[in-house]
Amino acid sequence: DIFGFEIFENNSFEQLCINYANEKLQQFFNKHTFKEEESVYVSEQVPYTKINFIDNQPVLNLIERKRKGILPILDDEVRMPKGSDEGFMKRVDKENGTRKPYKKSSDLRNRYKKNTYFKVQHYAGDVVYTAEGWLEKNKDTAFDELSVVMSTSTSENMQQIFPKKKDRTYKSSTVSERFRKNLRNLMKMLDSTSPCY
């Protein structure tokens, strides 16, 4: 079961993650429905009418691009000693302010009083997000604390799920990193299938 695309009056970190997953699934659908079918027609020299579809790769790049995408910047800001939601927004605006699917926080100032708002033009519609509280949500210290406590369990099952880690470091994975890793694994699994629509 997959969650649907979300556009609420107030959109936060959770909605970006959900909408990002839907962008990945939409890209998968586009690839198998349009791009691969078109390549078959071309290779077999079958006449066809080209179907225009929205290529959402620019949105995916905006969200996931290494060191410059919204989520990697969020991960970097979480690890900064004086990281803040405002600092995160400044960096996102600087790196992505000229990208087509992105609208800077300063461009939305007439409607929103704070510089923690930004807009993403998703395939399903424009979504205005507020970045307030994103750093705290992305840290997820509860997971790390649970992992440490559960690793001391005498249960063999719990020891397999939460193995003891030597030399724990400050750089534990963020919610965003775990989410992207799980999403990559899902897409890898889907790519190994032969979908039919």
C-alpha positions as CSV (number, residue, x, y, z in Angstrom):
1,D,0.0,0.0,0.0
2,I,1.4,3.4,-1.0
3,F,0.5,6.7,0.5
4,G,-1.1,9.3,-1.9
5,F,0.3,12.7,-2.9
6,E,-0.4,15.3,-0.1
7,I,-1.2,19.0,-0.4
8,F,-2.4,20.5,2.8
9,E,-2.8,24.0,4.1
10,N,0.4,23.4,6.2
11,N,2.9,21.1,4.6
12,S,6.0,20.0,6.5
13,F,8.8,17.5,6.4
14,E,6.5,14.5,6.4
15,Q,4.6,15.8,3.4
16,L,7.8,16.4,1.5
17,C,8.9,12.8,2.2
18,I,5.5,11.4,1.0
19,N,5.5,13.6,-2.1
20,Y,9.1,12.7,-2.9
21,A,8.1,8.9,-2.7
22,N,5.2,9.6,-5.1
23,E,7.5,11.5,-7.5
24,K,9.8,8.4,-7.5
25,L,6.8,6.1,-8.2
26,Q,5.5,8.5,-10.9
27,Q,8.9,8.4,-12.6
28,F,8.9,4.6,-12.5
29,F,5.4,4.6,-14.1
30,N,6.5,7.1,-16.8
31,K,9.6,5.0,-17.5
32,H,7.6,1.8,-18.0
33,T,4.5,3.2,-19.6
34,F,6.0,5.8,-21.9
35,K,9.7,5.6,-22.4
36,E,10.1,1.9,-22.7
37,E,7.0,1.5,-24.9
38,E,8.3,4.3,-27.2
39,S,11.7,2.6,-27.5
40,V,9.9,-0.6,-28.6
41,Y,8.0,1.2,-31.3
42,V,11.2,2.9,-32.5
43,S,13.2,-0.3,-32.5
44,E,10.4,-2.1,-34.4
45,Q,9.8,0.8,-36.7
46,V,6.1,0.9,-35.7
47,P,4.4,4.3,-36.5
48,Y,3.0,5.9,-33.4
49,T,1.9,9.2,-32.1
50,K,4.3,10.6,-29.5
51,I,2.7,11.1,-26.1
52,N,3.9,14.1,-24.1
53,F,4.2,13.4,-20.4
54,I,5.7,15.4,-17.6
55,D,9.2,14.3,-16.9
56,N,9.6,14.9,-13.2
57,Q,13.4,14.4,-13.0
58,P,14.0,18.1,-12.2
59,V,11.8,17.7,-9.1
60,L,13.7,14.6,-8.0
61,N,17.0,16.4,-8.6
62,L,15.7,19.3,-6.5
63,I,14.9,17.0,-3.6
64,E,17.7,14.4,-3.7
65,R,20.7,15.8,-5.6
66,K,23.9,15.1,-3.7
67,R,25.0,18.0,-1.5
68,K,22.7,20.4,-3.2
69,G,19.2,18.9,-2.9
70,I,16.7,19.8,-0.2
71,L,17.2,16.6,1.8
72,P,21.0,16.4,1.6
73,I,21.2,20.1,2.7
74,L,18.9,19.3,5.6
75,D,21.2,16.4,6.6
76,D,24.2,18.7,6.5
77,E,22.4,21.4,8.6
78,V,21.4,18.9,11.2
79,R,25.1,18.0,11.8
80,M,26.2,21.7,12.1
81,P,26.8,22.8,15.6
82,K,24.6,25.9,15.2
83,G,22.3,24.5,12.5
84,S,18.9,26.1,12.3
85,D,15.8,26.0,10.1
86,E,16.6,29.5,8.9
87,G,20.1,28.5,8.0
88,F,18.7,25.4,6.2
89,M,16.4,27.7,4.2
90,K,19.2,30.1,3.2
91,R,21.3,27.2,1.9
92,V,18.3,25.7,0.0
93,D,17.5,29.1,-1.5
94,K,21.1,29.7,-2.5
95,E,21.5,26.2,-4.2
96,N,18.1,25.9,-5.8
97,G,16.7,29.5,-6.2
98,T,17.1,29.4,-9.9
99,R,15.8,25.9,-10.5
100,K,12.5,25.7,-12.3
101,P,10.5,23.5,-9.9
102,Y,11.5,25.6,-6.9
103,K,10.2,29.0,-5.6
104,K,12.4,30.7,-3.0
105,S,11.2,31.7,0.4
106,S,11.9,35.4,-0.3
107,D,9.6,35.1,-3.4
108,L,6.8,34.0,-1.1
109,R,7.3,36.8,1.5
110,N,4.1,38.7,0.5
111,R,2.0,35.7,1.5
112,Y,4.1,34.3,4.3
113,K,5.8,36.5,6.9
114,K,8.7,34.1,7.7
115,N,11.6,33.0,5.4
116,T,10.9,29.4,6.2
117,Y,8.4,28.8,3.4
118,F,9.2,27.5,-0.1
119,K,7.3,26.1,-3.0
120,V,7.9,22.9,-5.1
121,Q,6.2,22.4,-8.4
122,H,5.4,18.6,-8.1
123,Y,3.9,16.7,-11.0
124,A,0.6,16.6,-9.1
125,G,0.6,20.3,-8.2
126,D,2.4,23.1,-6.5
127,V,3.0,22.6,-2.8
128,V,4.1,25.3,-0.3
129,Y,6.2,23.8,2.5
130,T,7.2,25.3,5.8
131,A,10.6,24.3,7.0
132,E,9.9,25.1,10.7
133,G,11.0,22.3,12.9
134,W,12.6,20.2,10.1
135,L,16.0,19.9,11.8
136,E,14.4,18.4,15.0
137,K,12.2,16.1,13.0
138,N,15.2,14.9,10.9
139,K,17.4,14.1,13.9
140,D,15.1,11.5,15.3
141,T,17.1,11.0,18.5
142,A,14.4,8.7,19.8
143,F,15.5,6.0,17.2
144,D,19.1,6.3,18.3
145,E,18.2,6.0,22.0
146,L,15.9,3.1,21.3
147,S,18.7,1.4,19.3
148,V,21.1,1.8,22.2
149,V,18.6,0.4,24.8
150,M,17.4,-2.4,22.6
151,S,21.0,-3.5,21.9
152,T,21.4,-4.4,25.6
153,S,18.5,-6.9,25.4
154,T,19.2,-10.5,26.2
155,S,16.7,-11.6,23.5
156,E,18.5,-13.1,20.5
157,N,15.9,-11.6,18.2
158,M,16.5,-8.1,19.6
159,Q,20.3,-8.6,19.4
160,Q,19.9,-9.4,15.7
161,I,17.7,-6.4,15.0
162,F,19.7,-4.0,17.2
163,P,23.3,-5.2,17.3
164,K,25.7,-3.5,19.7
165,K,27.8,-1.0,17.9
166,K,31.3,-0.2,19.0
167,D,32.6,3.3,18.9
168,R,29.2,5.0,18.4
169,T,29.8,8.3,16.6
170,Y,27.8,11.5,16.6
171,K,27.1,11.0,12.9
172,S,24.1,8.7,13.2
173,S,21.8,8.5,10.2
174,T,19.0,11.0,9.9
175,V,15.4,10.3,9.1
176,S,15.9,11.7,5.6
177,E,18.9,9.4,5.0
178,R,17.1,6.3,6.2
179,F,14.0,7.2,4.2
180,R,16.0,7.8,1.0
181,K,17.9,4.5,1.5
182,N,14.6,2.6,1.9
183,L,13.2,4.4,-1.1
184,R,16.3,3.4,-3.2
185,N,15.8,-0.2,-2.1
186,L,12.2,-0.1,-3.1
187,M,12.9,1.3,-6.5
188,K,15.7,-1.2,-7.0
189,M,13.2,-4.0,-6.2
190,L,10.6,-2.5,-8.5
191,D,13.1,-2.2,-11.3
192,S,13.8,-5.9,-11.1
193,T,10.2,-6.7,-11.9
194,S,8.2,-6.6,-15.1
195,P,5.3,-4.3,-14.3
196,C,2.1,-4.3,-16.3
197,Y,-0.3,-1.3,-16.2
